[in-house]
Amino acid sequence: MATDSHLRFALAVHRALGAEGGNSCFSPYSVASALTLAALGARGRTREELVALVGDPGGQATLLREAAQLLEVPRGEQPELAVANTLWADDRLPLEDSFKTELAGWPGAAVASAPFEKEPEAARALINDDVGRTTRGLIPELLPPGSIDRDIAAVLVNALYLKAAWVHPFREANTSDAPFHAPSGTRDVPTMWLSESVGYAHAGGWQAVQVVAAGGLQAVVLLPDGDLAETEATLDEAALANLLDGIRTKPVELALPKISLDVPSALTRVLQGLGVRTMFTDEADLGGLSPDPRLAVAEVLHQAVLRVDEQGFEGAAATALTMRLTSMIIDEPVTVTVDRPFLLLVRHAGTGALYFFARVVEP
């Protein structure tokens, strides 16, 4: 199933990104979108490696397109979801019509021209400005200085912005400092409090608390019974799916730190470590995207921003593949005090797609 593949992919990247144990945050939705589009433009071993990591491109494309739709809210603040999938190409690069047709079926699809060869800095600014608009200014510089040079011929970008209010907001008057036990030591952090019937499960060494937001969105706090690093090592897609499937409504008294994360991630080495190697080499075959046999992926860059407060959450993410031409059960309320490192998922209820996957070690 596409959802199983999506969970497996999200966990694999999460583990690789968080190998050092600190805060991490990325958007499985955004990265999967960019890589699935790359897979649709790839052939041979290049495609096989991408499919092994991300899953069947057809199934993933359907999942990602469906997850770009939120439910309408009859009253109150409407949730916001903006998605852009853009192929920026230099005029010297021929593009396959079949790829442009495939891309056109994706949310926020566009093919745009950028002067990579003649004015690489202008091209970088053009892409960054576009990502900044989609992400409402949360990601103003996805492509850092030096990431675009005259050898770059195309950049495939997914950008995402998401904002939604809680169905049952936390009362701001209840927010107060409370101890959080981080690896660096215990310190007081601004902590929100909620006493409400919400989704809850306890299985496999984890407590899961699911807080519902407008538009068919959910935030799921995953709090380990013991040490996060030890418990996390045993969390595979079957265990995570079982935990999420077991969530049932229950009275919960939740104490949750406010969260503000802004995490850039260079994904090239992460993907290579996960078996996606050929597309970065002279052996790359992106013939479904362009007939130019020299096209290969230079870098995969990602940035995610996630803020969680009393009213709801706001997040943005962007992923860029730069491509160069190369010769190459209900009873008493349960109390859940999130006072130690935990995981946080933001997901689409209808499909299970994960917009954000975060590890919070130092809130």
Secondary structure, 3 states (H helix, E strand, C coil): CHHHHHHHHHHHHHHHHCCCCCCEEECHHHHHHHHHHHHHCCCHHHHHHHHHHHCCHHHHHHHHHHCCCCCCCCCCCCCEEEEEEEEEECCCCCCCHHHHHHHHCCCCEEEEECCCCCCHHHHHHHHHHHHHHHCCCCCCCCCCCCCCCCCEEEEEEEEEEEEEEECCCCCHHHCEEEEEEECCEEEEEEEEEEEEEEEEEEECCEEEEEEEECCCEEEEEEEECCCHHHHHCCCCHHHHHHHHHCCEEEEEEEEEECEEEEEEEECHHHHHHCCCCHHHCCCCCCCCCCCCCCEEEEEEEEEEEEEECCCEEEEEEEEEEEEEECCCCCCCCEEEECCCCEEEEEEECCCCCEEEEEEECCC
